[in-house]
């Protein structure tokens, strides 16, 4: 621990204008626990689910123009609250047949970034056409925890997704085409808690879609209990027992 603290304080003079602490230390930790090729880390626990949805709250310091549709006309506003959502699924590699030789087929984890779409009054999440990788997931996670002034903000190229995506105006290519000479289409991101310290709404929307797909086959005696924890002298816990479904 003392060694990490010493490394955090070693910031090159040319980087003093970016942060008080060394972001290189955080990068090394990220590469250790979320490597480009996880290898054996992909061996899931037998009790683990076949899929996992990850939602990260992000703070977009450049902002992007988001259009809000009204009954008669629409209007746009500058949005700074951003997010990154991806789906991790255990899949059988293409070309391998399960159980053909009696041997257990090793699965791999497929990553897909999800985009929010409007369905009536609800928000649903659908896969984007672009590819997602472990390095992208690592970069998003590091930017989501880049506490202002303590760690350097991250420049990231984002995609807006399809024409149906609620984030379609965030596309970096459109930003670059519009004449962004300073950042070249990149967005500058810092700690997601700046604009959304408790992203309960995003978590609820991700869980709701799973509940609607699987709720019919689950026992009504089970319930999902979302909880929010706030650290401090006293630990405040908020719990809500909502639509019956499985944990």
Secondary structure, 3 states (H helix, E strand, C coil): CHHHHHHHHCCCHHHCCCCCCCHHHHHHHHHHHCCCCCHHHHCCCCCCCCEEEEEEEEEEEEEEEEEECCCCCCEEEEEEEEEEEEEEEEEECCCCCCCCCCCCCCEEEEEEEEEEEEECCEEEEEECCCCCCHHHHHHHHHHHCCCCCCCCCEEECCCCCCCCECCHHHCHHHHHHCCCCCCCCCEEEEEHHHCCCCCHHHHHHHHHHHHHHHHHHCCCCCCCEEEEEECCCCCEEEEEECCCCCC
